C-alpha cells in the first residue's frame, strides 16, 4: 500500500504520519513563498539559531513519517517558529486546523505550478490547435479544483477525471 495522501481518513493516519503531512504542507508553502525548496541545511541552520539541534536522520524520519514519533517540544516549537505557525499545529494538539495563511500559500503554489505547466505545454507542443490547449487548460483547472486538500495539482492518479480528449 502507498503512502497516505493528504485528505485521507484521519483515523487511519498515525501520529507520525500526521506530523509528516504537516511538515510536507509547510515545506510546500515555503516553496510557494520563496520559489525554491528548503534544504536540510536551511532547516538545520534555522534550528541551531533557535538553540535546537536537528540531525539529518531525525529530520528524515520526521518528514517520512516513519520511526518513533518525535515529541521533542523544543524542537517542534522551533520548527513552528521557523515556519511561522502556532506551536500547537506541530505539537499534535487536537482540533488544530491548518492555519489560513498556510492554506492560502498552498493554493497559490498550486496555481503557480498549473500556470508553469500550461506554459510548458504551450512551448513544448508548439503548433497545436487552440481547442487542444483549451482542453488541457480545462483538465488542469478541474484537477486543481478536485485536489484542493493539499495533493499535487497535476497528479492524475488522485483525480477521477480522464485526461483531456485531444480534438
N, C-alpha and C positions, 0 to 999 in steps of 0.2 A: 504494500500500500504506500502511496506517495506522501509527501509532506502535507501537513494541514494547510489549507488555503485560508486567507482572510475571509471572514464571513461563515466559516464552518461552525457547526453547532458548538456552543460554549461548553456544554457538559462533556464533550469528547476531548477537549484541549487540556493538556496537562499544565500545571503552573509554569513549568519550564517552557512549554510551547507558547503560553500566553506572554511570558516575558520576551521570548524570541520574536513573536509577532509585533509587540510594541517597539522593540528595538529596530526591527526592519521598517516599520512605519516612520520612525524618527529618522533613520538613515535615508529613506526615500525623500522625506521632507527636506532634509539637509541638501540633497542633490538638487531638488527643485529650487531651493533658496540660493545655493552657491554655484550651481551649474557643473559641479564635479562631485564624484563620490568621496566620502571621507575614508581615509586610510586608518589602519590600526595605529600608525604613528600619530596621526591627528588626535585620535581618541586618547591614546596613552599620554601624550604631552598635556592634553587638557586635564586629565585625571591627576597627573603629577602636580600641575599648577594648583589644583584644588586639594593637594595633600593626600591623595589616594593613589595606591599602586595598582596597576591592572596588567596582568601577564597576558601574553598573546593567547596562551592555551585557555585561560579563563574567558577572555573575550570571545574566543571561537566557540566554546560550548554554550556561552550565554546567547550568542547570535544564532547558533544552530538549534538551540532548544534541547540539547542532549546533555547527559551528565547530571550532576546534582543541581538542585535549584539554588541559585545564588540569592541569599537573603542578607547579604552584607549591606546594612543600612547606609553606612558612609559612602560606599561605592555607588549604590543605587541613587542616593541623594545627589552625589557629584555628577552622575550621568544625567539626572533630571535637570540639574542646574545648567550643565553644558548644552543640553538640547532645549532649554528654556520651557520646561513643562513643570507642573507641580510634582513634587516627590511622590505623592500618593499614586500617581499614574504608573510609576515603575515599582513601587513598593507592594503592589498587589492588593491594595485596599479595594474592597468590594464596591461595586456600583460606581466606579470612577470611569466616566466616559472619555473618549478621545477628545482632547482639547480642540476647540473650534479653530484656532489658528493652524493647528496641525492638519486638520481636515481640509481647510482651505488651501494650504500649501500642497497637499497631496492632489487635490483636484486640479490645481494649477499645473503641477508637474505632469499629470496625465494629459492635460490639454496640450502642453508643450511637446510631449512625446508624439501625440497624434499629429500635430502640425508638422513636426520633423518627418514623420513617416509619410505624410501626404506630399511634402516637398521632395523627399527621396523618391517616391513612386513617380512623381511627375518628371523628375530629371532622369531617372533610370529607364522608365518606359518610353520616354521620348515621344514619338508620334503616335499617340493613342487618341482615340475619339473622346470627345467631351463627355459622351454617355458613359464610357468606361471609367473615366476619372470621377464622374458623379456617383457611379455605383460604388467605387472604392471609398469615397468620402462618406456616403450614406452608411456603408458597412461599419466604418470606423466609428462614426457617431453613435450607431446603435450599440456597438460593443462597449464604448465608453459608458453609455447610459446603463447598460446591464452590469457593468463591473465597477460600480461606484463605491463598493465596500473595501477598496484598497488593493484589489487584484490588478495585475498588469493590464493596461488598457487594450493591448493587442494580443492577448493570449486567447486564441480561438478555442482552445480546449475548455475554457471556462464559459464560453458563450454558446447558447443553443442555436445561434444564427448560423446559417450556412454561409460559405464565402460568397462574395458578390458574383452575380452572373454577369459575365462579360458580354456586352451586346455585339 
